Amino acid sequence: MDGMKYGGKLSEEAHSCPPSGIQATGAIDTGEASKAEPAELSATKKGVEDSETEFVPDTAADIEAAAAYVESMSAAEKSQVAGSASRLTTTQIACMAIAAVATVACIICLGIYAATPISHESAANATNTVNAATTANTADAVNAASTTSTENAASSSAASAPAAAQADQILPDSNARYYTRDELEALSDRELYLARNEIYARHGRGFKNQDLVDWFADKDWYEQLYIPEEYDALPDQRNEYEHANADLMMEIEQERDSQYL
């Protein structure tokens, strides 16, 4: 070719020697006897091999020589060269993938580590809230039970007082209901006498008869507020039940001609 460094012999010489920077892995069978490499190309190739550096062609002739050499390579040699380049690229990709996976793993670990104290704190706060609510409910329940117990005790005491007072009365509810004649006639003359005066004793009237004074003196519910004359001067203190029951007892006593009249 015109303008080429080695003239018309380049195509023949390209089959007998590789260009600088490419190392053949086996002999190339061109079907002809090998021809000697040009001295300049051989020296360039040797210099690259000795220095173990990449050859960078700097002339058009070197580029064309390298291209011709590649074309003259066998399929096996081309495959070996391509495989080397492919393995290098695959290794680089694998390293990058491993680095990316390691980075993601580190981020996940840091996220878990950062989230764990918050979870523990949240669990602790939730536990404290539950404990506080339980304590408050327990305290409320205890207070409610205590209050109920106190109220029941007070009610029991209040109920027992009238019960005790009624126990030592002949007709304890003569101020709350009307007694029938049959009920009153079932009493003795003395019981009628005491029951009729119980009505006045509840209002604090004093008595002249000593037997009545002695009878009511030992009753816890009785308290003298008036002497007989003071009470008798007051408007009638009895309610309608007491008034009707006292009149009916007096009527029965008179019918019996009781000695206590």
ABEGO torsion letter per residue (X at the ends): XBGBAAEAAAAAAAAABBBBGBBBABBBBAGBBBBBBBAAAAAAAAAAAAAGBBBBBABAAAAAAAAAAAAABBAAAAAAAAAAAAAAAAAAAAAAAAAAAAAAAAAAAAAAAAAAAAAAAAAAAAAAAAAAAAAAAAAAAAAAAAAAAAAAAAAAAAAAAAAAAAAABABAAAAABBBBAAAAAABBAAAAAAAAAAAAAAAGBBBABAAAAAAAAABAABBBABBAAAAAABBBABBAAAAAAAAAAAAAAAAAGBAAX
